[in-house]
Amino acid sequence: MDLRTAATRVPDPDAVEFIRFCYRRRRVGWPELYDEMCAVAARGLFRGLVADDLAAHGIGFSLFDTPALAALSTSVVVEEQAARRPMTVVIAPVTEEVEVESVSAIPGSVEPVVEVVVRPSVESSPRSDAHVRFVAVPAGA
């Protein structure tokens, strides 16, 4: 099978989820990821599906199915890595309050509800004036 034709087909969503499941178990590249997929399929760790069941979803472990599996795995790994890239975080003090009228969610209510919306200021301020609150977040989030 040619990699160009293997990459043009629309993959089965379960096949993509299987590869994603295996990649999240061990964040490794192609040869090691293939080993992980074989181990998961042998034990039925993904939704109880074994290698024969996965073949119905387009996941084949034979020598002839390897190019298609490698192409699909590469695209899934690239998506997963892009989702885990770090983002830029800006901590800015809250300095301005704006009143906004919104429609009430209560049926039969005719009075508008006034909400206070707080906008952060992007201007720099002395560190002693800024109130910062740190929150613990799990490492995988």
DASUL-V838055 format. One record per residue. N is the residue number from 1. SS is DSSP state (helix for helix, strand for strand, loop for the rest). PSI is psi in whole degrees, 0 to 359 (none if undefined). D_FIRST is the distance of its C-alpha to the first C-alpha in whole Angstrom. Layout:
{{N	SS	PSI	D_FIRST} {N	SS	PSI	D_FIRST}}
This chain:
{{1	loop	140	0} {2	loop	140	4} {3	helix	327	7} {4	helix	319	9} {5	helix	330	7} {6	helix	325	7} {7	helix	344	10} {8	helix	344	12} {9	loop	151	12} {10	loop	120	16} {11	loop	153	15} {12	loop	135	18} {13	helix	326	21} {14	helix	327	21} {15	helix	318	18} {16	helix	318	19} {17	helix	325	22} {18	helix	313	21} {19	helix	318	20} {20	helix	318	23} {21	helix	314	25} {22	helix	321	23} {23	helix	323	24} {24	helix	334	27} {25	helix	316	28} {26	loop	111	27} {27	loop	83	27} {28	loop	169	24} {29	loop	189	21} {30	helix	303	18} {31	helix	319	18} {32	helix	326	21} {33	helix	323	20} {34	helix	317	17} {35	helix	318	21} {36	helix	319	22} {37	helix	320	20} {38	helix	318	20} {39	helix	318	24} {40	helix	318	24} {41	helix	322	22} {42	helix	327	24} {43	helix	351	27} {44	loop	36	27} {45	loop	340	28} {46	strand	101	26} {47	loop	24	28} {48	loop	9	28} {49	strand	133	25} {50	loop	182	23} {51	helix	319	19} {52	helix	321	20} {53	helix	321	21} {54	helix	333	18} {55	helix	328	16} {56	loop	340	17} {57	loop	4	17} {58	loop	10	13} {59	loop	107	14} {60	loop	141	12} {61	loop	7	13} {62	loop	170	12} {63	loop	323	10} {64	loop	336	6} {65	loop	351	7} {66	helix	317	9} {67	helix	319	7} {68	helix	319	7} {69	helix	322	11} {70	helix	318	11} {71	helix	315	11} {72	helix	319	13} {73	helix	320	15} {74	helix	317	16} {75	helix	322	17} {76	helix	318	19} {77	helix	320	21} {78	helix	318	22} {79	helix	316	24} {80	helix	319	25} {81	helix	323	27} {82	helix	325	28} {83	helix	337	30} {84	loop	1	32} {85	loop	144	33} {86	loop	150	37} {87	loop	160	39} {88	loop	129	42} {89	loop	130	45} {90	loop	125	48} {91	loop	117	51} {92	loop	142	54} {93	loop	150	58} {94	strand	123	58} {95	strand	344	61} {96	strand	136	61} {97	strand	138	62} {98	strand	134	61} {99	strand	134	62} {100	strand	135	60} {101	strand	138	61} {102	strand	160	59} {103	loop	137	59} {104	loop	143	60} {105	loop	356	58} {106	loop	122	61} {107	loop	139	61} {108	loop	354	65} {109	loop	133	65} {110	loop	346	66} {111	loop	135	67} {112	loop	148	64} {113	strand	131	63} {114	strand	125	63} {115	strand	148	61} {116	strand	120	61} {117	strand	130	58} {118	strand	128	58} {119	strand	134	56} {120	strand	148	55} {121	loop	139	57} {122	loop	352	55} {123	loop	146	58} {124	loop	146	58} {125	loop	163	61} {126	loop	146	63} {127	loop	331	61} {128	loop	338	64} {129	loop	338	64} {130	loop	133	60} {131	loop	120	60} {132	loop	137	56} {133	loop	123	55} {134	loop	139	52} {135	loop	134	50} {136	loop	133	48} {137	loop	138	44} {138	loop	150	42} {139	loop	331	39} {140	loop	358	36} {141	loop	none	38}}
